[in-house]
């Protein structure tokens, strides 16, 4: 396990969003200091952990459904400096 340094924008933020998604809720992970390939790999691990679909694009990992607490706990266990953001 490696501890990741926060991105230039600060700590990793885990938030929930449903705007512009037809009312469907997604969990967003922003601020990961990873390359596109690493981001895709981490996104796959997160989606597998949550048993859900999603995507990784533009530096943001999306996991379908409201999995904020589960995603946050997983990131902290992996050594990332993650924080809850939003409602």
TIVEXLO-920441 format. One record per residue: x, z, y of N, C-alpha, C in turn. Coordinates in steps of 0.001 Angstrom, whole numbers. Layout:
BEGIN
[[X,Z,Y],[X,Z,Y],[X,Z,Y]]
...
REM end
This chain:
BEGIN
[[844,0,-1186],[0,0,0],[880,0,1236]]
[[536,-852,2184],[1318,-862,3414],[437,-457,4580]]
[[995,309,5471],[264,706,6668],[404,-414,7687]]
[[-707,-878,8223],[-678,-1972,9179],[-662,-1429,10599]]
[[147,-2021,11419],[172,-1633,12833],[-1063,-2224,13508]]
[[-1642,-1532,14468],[-2814,-2074,15161],[-2468,-3379,15877]]
[[-3439,-4247,16005],[-3232,-5501,16723],[-3071,-5186,18210]]
[[-2683,-6186,18965],[-2444,-5994,20392],[-3682,-5438,21099]]
[[-4875,-5789,20589],[-6118,-5346,21209],[-6487,-3911,20875]]
[[-5682,-3225,20074],[-5991,-1850,19717],[-6300,-1731,18245]]
[[-7037,-681,17873],[-7321,-455,16457],[-8296,-1477,15882]]
[[-8366,-1506,14583],[-9297,-2382,13886],[-10692,-1814,14101]]
[[-11642,-2663,14452],[-13013,-2225,14727],[-13964,-2720,13642]]
[[-14784,-1812,13130],[-15792,-2146,12135],[-17151,-1975,12805]]
[[-17940,-3045,12859],[-19238,-2964,13525],[-20302,-3712,12736]]
[[-21560,-3466,13137],[-22703,-4114,12495],[-23361,-5017,13528]]
[[-23813,-6183,13094],[-24430,-7121,14019],[-25530,-7899,13324]]
[[-26597,-8227,14080],[-27655,-9055,13508],[-28123,-10140,14474]]
[[-27567,-10168,15673],[-27968,-11169,16663],[-27530,-12569,16240]]
[[-28420,-13520,16391],[-28082,-14914,16108],[-27878,-15218,14643]]
[[-28409,-14363,13777],[-28233,-14560,12331],[-29575,-14542,11603]]
[[-30616,-14909,12311],[-31943,-14953,11697],[-32421,-13572,11266]]
[[-31978,-12527,11965],[-32418,-11167,11635],[-31618,-10518,10519]]
[[-30714,-11265,9914],[-29909,-10701,8823],[-28740,-9893,9396]]
[[-28455,-8768,8782],[-27380,-7893,9238],[-26068,-8241,8550]]
[[-24980,-8238,9326],[-23648,-8425,8760],[-22733,-7327,9292]]
[[-21724,-6985,8519],[-20702,-6029,8938],[-19495,-6843,9363]]
[[-18999,-6586,10576],[-17863,-7330,11114],[-16624,-6453,11176]]
[[-15482,-7026,10827],[-14195,-6331,10938],[-13339,-7169,11881]]
[[-13018,-6607,13051],[-12230,-7315,14064],[-10895,-6616,14291]]
[[-9902,-7387,14740],[-8627,-6800,15137],[-7619,-6635,14019]]
[[-7831,-7308,12900],[-6874,-7217,11798],[-5631,-8040,12129]]
[[-4452,-7411,12093],[-3215,-8125,12434],[-2675,-8907,11241]]
[[-3447,-9885,10785],[-3080,-10632,9581],[-3120,-12127,9839]]
[[-2391,-12874,9014],[-2448,-14331,9075],[-3768,-14784,8448]]
[[-4107,-16053,8624],[-5363,-16584,8088],[-5457,-16401,6576]]
[[-4349,-16624,5867],[-4332,-16483,4409],[-4547,-15029,3998]]
[[-3831,-14118,4673],[-3977,-12683,4369],[-5389,-12205,4687]]
[[-5945,-12741,5787],[-7304,-12370,6196],[-8312,-12790,5125]]
[[-8137,-13989,4594],[-9032,-14496,3544],[-8943,-13621,2295]]
[[-7726,-13230,1921],[-7515,-12376,755],[-8166,-11013,952]]
[[-7945,-10415,2128],[-8532,-9112,2418],[-10060,-9209,2449]]
[[-10570,-10297,3020],[-12021,-10513,3064],[-12612,-10581,1671]]
[[-11915,-11246,773],[-12373,-11364,-620],[-12412,-9988,-1283]]
[[-11370,-9175,-1044],[-11329,-7822,-1611],[-12476,-6965,-1067]]
[[-12730,-7072,242],[-13804,-6298,868],[-15166,-6711,323]]
[[-15402,-8013,222],[-16689,-8499,-290],[-16889,-8070,-1735]]
[[-15827,-8098,-2507],[-15888,-7659,-3895],[-16197,-6166,-3968]]
[[-15550,-5384,-3103],[-15767,-3927,-3056],[-17223,-3605,-2709]]
[[-17808,-4398,-1810],[-19191,-4153,-1369],[-20215,-4866,-2250]]
[[-19752,-5734,-3140],[-20668,-6492,-3985],[-21539,-7410,-3159]]
[[-20925,-8083,-2202],[-21686,-8870,-1243],[-20938,-10146,-878]]
[[-21646,-11068,-226],[-21027,-12307,227],[-20470,-12138,1622]]
[[-19975,-13230,2185],[-19448,-13172,3542],[-18402,-14238,3765]]
[[-17648,-14086,4847],[-16634,-15079,5203],[-15534,-14433,6025]]
[[-14446,-15165,6198],[-13352,-14728,7072],[-12974,-15921,7932]]
[[-13224,-15813,9244],[-12893,-16923,10137],[-12605,-16407,11530]]
[[-11765,-17122,12253],[-11406,-16775,13643],[-10932,-15335,13787]]
[[-10208,-14826,12787],[-9678,-13465,12872],[-10697,-12374,12630]]
[[-11900,-12749,12185],[-12963,-11775,11930],[-13427,-11898,10484]]
[[-13547,-10752,9801],[-14088,-10742,8444],[-15552,-10347,8541]]
[[-16440,-11150,7961],[-17869,-10840,7928],[-18266,-10523,6501]]
[[-18986,-9410,6326],[-19525,-9040,5020],[-21028,-8959,5186]]
[[-21772,-9679,4355],[-23227,-9688,4481],[-23798,-8322,4153]]
[[-24725,-7860,4996],[-25373,-6562,4788],[-24733,-5462,5612]]
[[-25357,-4293,5595],[-24868,-3146,6360],[-23959,-2306,5473]]
[[-22657,-2575,5542],[-21679,-1876,4709],[-20619,-1182,5558]]
[[-20972,-810,6802],[-19973,-263,7737],[-19205,916,7160]]
[[-19916,1905,6628],[-19241,3110,6125],[-18332,2780,4942]]
[[-18811,1933,4050],[-18037,1564,2863],[-16778,779,3245]]
[[-16940,-168,4180],[-15808,-979,4644],[-14792,-101,5360]]
[[-15275,793,6225],[-14394,1694,6966],[-13591,2579,6011]]
[[-14261,3159,5030],[-13592,4028,4056],[-12533,3240,3273]]
[[-12852,2002,2899],[-11913,1177,2137],[-10681,848,2975]]
[[-10903,456,4239],[-9785,118,5125],[-8875,1325,5348]]
[[-9467,2496,5569],[-8675,3713,5773],[-7866,4039,4510]]
[[-8475,3841,3348],[-7788,4104,2080],[-6607,3158,1890]]
[[-6710,1937,2476],[-5634,939,2375],[-4540,1185,3411]]
[[-4737,2149,4301],[-3721,2474,5287],[-3905,1805,6635]]
[[-5053,1179,6866],[-5316,555,8159],[-5870,1580,9149]]
[[-5534,1412,10422],[-6045,2302,11473],[-7368,1732,11967]]
[[-8432,1983,11219],[-9739,1401,11546],[-10651,2423,12208]]
[[-11535,1923,13074],[-12504,2773,13751],[-13871,2106,13729]]
[[-14900,2929,13797],[-16277,2456,13863],[-16567,2032,15290]]
[[-17238,909,15471],[-17605,436,16809],[-19088,88,16827]]
[[-19692,198,17969],[-21101,-185,18104],[-22052,825,17531]]
[[-23292,382,17270],[-24374,1294,16876],[-24446,1626,15462]]
REM end
